[in-house]
Amino acid sequence: MAGSPGLKPLVAVCQVTSTPDKELNFTACAGLVREAAQRGACLVFLPEGFDYIGSDTVETLGLAESLDGDLLGRYAGLARDCGVWLSLGGFHERGRDWPTTQRIYNCHVLLDPTGCRVAAYRKTHLCDVELEGRVSMKESSFTNPGPEIVPPVSTPAGKLGLSICYDLRFPEISLALRRAGAEILTYPSAFTVTTGSAHWEVLLRARAIESQCYVVAAAQTGKNHERRTSYGHSLVVDPWGSVVAQCREGPGLCYAEIDLDYLHRVRREIPVHSHRRPDLYGTVAAGPAP
Ligand SMILES: O=C(O)CNC(=O)[C@H](CS)NC(=O)CCC(=O)C(=O)O
């Protein structure tokens, strides 16, 4: 574990098939977290929608809780029992504005091993995507966009930068987190099969290579309900861009050691972050292109 000489921190990535049944989902997630803790992981990652995947908007909104609700209380107990950090990537959160907006936040919560909530990042890029006849998502119809990027958090595995799923398509947020000190970027996800098979791994590897961070991506897999199937392929990429861990099909775990000496070597050898030309990119992130 961190601090013990010679031993690198181990992280665990959980892959699950969430359904609309919160109780079943908690049982499945808790089983994986306990297994990961027994194997010596210090930080365990759960995907977007670890709490549930609703079968329609009404159900999704109806099942949502606040950050102080029962479900996150149980996860805090789990973190304490197991003595692990928990990245809960994509909790359906009823925020304080619920009574007025009737929309939720897609909230990535980080718990420390005392069960304390040390960060909450609300998804800033919402997935409104329409592939004719194949994929139709309009996350903004039931979700409010988060207002800010959250500074990376120190964990025993390294400084962790929080994003969620569709954020993966925006290199700007990964570079902002990298600049703010991130050593690990994490993208808990529920990708579609269509977009996942084309884009998932290449996007994750690109984010790792350009930011020179570890990238950890816990994913939903398989059939969440009658009308939804998720791509899976949870994985960990190192700062060189190599896939160092990957889940097989179906629910399960994969593990990776985080080697920050290696990360620093990669950053020394190809110092892209001191070669940047911010004088040239002024408006690249500025807004809609023609
Ligand atoms: O709605 C929930 O309950 C949980 N949230 C999601 O599943 C979100 C919003 S619909 N899914 C994605 O962002 C998929 C992105 C994707 O597939 C891509 O970028 O290609």
The ligand as an ORCA input file, in Angstrom:
! r2SCAN-3c Opt
* xyz 0 1
  O     -28.858      8.230    -17.515
  C     -28.374      7.605    -16.556
  O     -29.060      7.062    -15.705
  C     -26.885      7.515    -16.453
  N     -26.271      8.370    -17.446
  C     -25.918      7.979    -18.674
  O     -26.088      6.839    -19.026
  C     -25.277      8.992    -19.591
  C     -26.263     10.045    -20.003
  S     -27.612      9.454    -20.987
  N     -24.687      8.314    -20.722
  C     -23.688      8.819    -21.418
  O     -23.154      9.898    -21.137
  C     -23.200      7.951    -22.597
  C     -22.099      8.599    -23.392
  C     -21.791      7.842    -24.622
  O     -22.228      6.728    -24.848
  C     -20.894      8.480    -25.618
  O     -20.320      9.571    -25.359
  O     -20.735      7.905    -26.705
*
